[in-house]
Amino acid sequence: MLAIIKTGGKQYKVKEGDKIKIEKIQGQEGDTVVFSEVLFVGDEKEAKVGTPMLAGVTVEGKVLSQEKDKKVWGIKHKPKKRYKVKFGHRQQITVVEITKIG
């Protein structure tokens, strides 16, 4: 069974047992989270596509950890003004294991 869920402004293709890194959501390690914004559910035999969301379909997952992602570097630069600043940012993420689609 395959599903496409929407969380944090992004869409993720998931199946049972997948571990995904998503933008930070509330919850401690071991908590259960429910994704109610499901766009697609299906397998080789049948498929359901929402317009835009499927009603009554949820995807459940278990929070594995709350972490910080890899550092992303950025640069601000103003030409001819001798101004250049390099900065970094580490986004907070949540690692979730998908347990149930239905």
Secondary structure, DSSP 8 states (H G I E B T S, - for coil): -EEEEEETTEEEEEETT-EEEEE--S--TT-EEEE--EEEEE-SS-EEE-SSS-TT--EEEEEEEEEE---EEEEEEETTTTEEEEEEE--EEEEEEEEEE-
